Amino acid sequence: MFPHLKNQFFLDPKITFLNHGSFGACAKPIYNNLLEWQKKLEEEPVKFFENTIFDALEKSRKALGDFINCPADDLVYFPNPTTAVNAVARSLKLNPGDEVLSTNHIYGALDRSWKYILTNKRANFVKAKIPFPIQSKQEFLDSFFKHITNHTKVIFLSHITSMTAMKLPVEEVIEFAKEKNILTIIDGAHVPGHIPLNILKLDADIYTGACHKWMCTPKGISFLYVRKELQEDIHPLVVSWGWESENPGLSKFLDWHEWQGT
């Protein structure tokens, strides 16, 4: 469809690469920019990690925020959406018997994550069985909403499903969830660069997406958006210098999640 763009990628010309949704190919200009940053790091590693990286991350979050329409300070980077969702799921304050509702079209890695985490919390993971192919938006909503109970505290929904490539009506689900005071977490791994994304208009409580699929970035670049009033409830997977920082930044949310490790 775009043969003039083929030379902008390193893809083997003998291969017709179709699975961009798993690990997208990185465009040559972006890859070359990655090498420039790697070189800058190696030229003065300590200065890079103690100084340069924070300004660079702020500019990067601002650019991404402009692209997906949300404040830069409500975003943090993660290596992939699975890692981001694990940070969120482990942070949730759930009581025994509470329910997290998803569908049978959930991404396999996150299906396992939720089962593991909720078992330890003694909460329940409920998967609405959604037929495929589905005939209408209303059929989905009817099939999904009938699984909501007084115990439903969280809805976890794919924006675009991984295996079946369905664009789910997350807008209607989010609106319904707000009326019921149910937290919404949206897995948008396949959305950025694929279809337009407007975070503020969508108005989910929490949203994660991958940049290394349809945005053609280097591997290991994804983001987590959290509504501001919920940010201090989401704890880091790795506790390090950002926790009770001696030099606090713009928010605990950024401090906790931007520096994980030594």
Secondary structure, DSSP 8 states (H G I E B T S, - for coil): --GGGGGGB---TTS----TTTS---BHHHHHHHHHHHHHHHHSHHHIIIIIHHHHHHHHHHHHHHHHTS-GGGEEEESSHHHHHHHHHHH----TT-EEEEETTS-HHHHHHHHHHHHHHT-EEEEE---SS---HHHHHHHHHTT--TTEEEEEEESB-TTT--B--HHHHHHHHHHHT-EEEEEETT-TTTS---HHHH--SEEEEESTTTT---SS-EEEEE-GGGGGGS--SS--TTTT-SS--S-HHHHHHH----
